[in-house]
Amino acid sequence: VRSASSATVACPSILFNAIPKSASTYCYTMIMQGLNLLENSISLGYFPKDMIVWKRLAAFGSGSQIAHHHIDASPVNIWFLQQRKIKTILHVRDLRQVVISWTHHLVRSGERHTPFQTIAAVPEAWFYSPLERQFDWMIEHHLPVFVTWVQEWIDAADRGDVEVLFSTYEEFLTDRNAFFGRIIRFCGLDDR
């Protein structure tokens, strides 16, 4: 990570906001390294209900920084984003695939508790259930959370509350050059 003062070309700050399990860490890292941006954090780090921290956002808005979060489109978060010139990218994936990947992630991690999270923790018995039952539980309890999270962002963008570039995991898989090219154009960095 470099210091903000070493930036040679002006770049807006970028919020790379994503649904979990959508290759967002990889995409975010590629953007950060490719544009030589300072890594930063602007939220508390919860999912699906998160909150931007105003003091962090104030410094973040100065440019040449990037944050990777799973921030929801609450009225407070949208208001905070309206106060700063931050390029917001919302990265999503087919939610059926999110459920599958999320399930496998939890099985692999063996995480029995979700501290500092606001999504329902899976019950202990879930870890000993057949995979089909694990998926059923995820579909019942977590899929609606994912749907609501994405829909709230779509609604905010449709109302014009926030300017958002929607990107998808599927687009990333199909044509990475086009994927990153859209992001570069959205951030006004075509000549960089």
Sequence and secondary structure as in RCSB ss.txt:
>XXXX:A:sequence
VRSASSATVACPSILFNAIPKSASTYCYTMIMQGLNLLENSISLGYFPKDMIVWKRLAAFGSGSQIAHHHIDASP
VNIWFLQQRKIKTILHVRDLRQVVISWTHHLVRSGERHTPFQTIAAVPEAWFYSPLERQFDWMIEHHLPVFVTWV
QEWIDAADRGDVEVLFSTYEEFLTDRNAFFGRIIRFCGLDDR
>XXXX:A:secstr
   GGG  S   EEEEEE SSSSHHHHHHHHHHHHT EEE  B   SSS  B HHHHHHHTTSSEEEEE     H
HHHHHHHTS EEEEEEE  HHHHHHHHHHHHHHHT    TT  S    GGGGGS HHHHHHHHHHHTHHHHHHHH
HHHHHHHHHTSS EEEEEHHHHHH HHHHHHHHHHHTT TT 
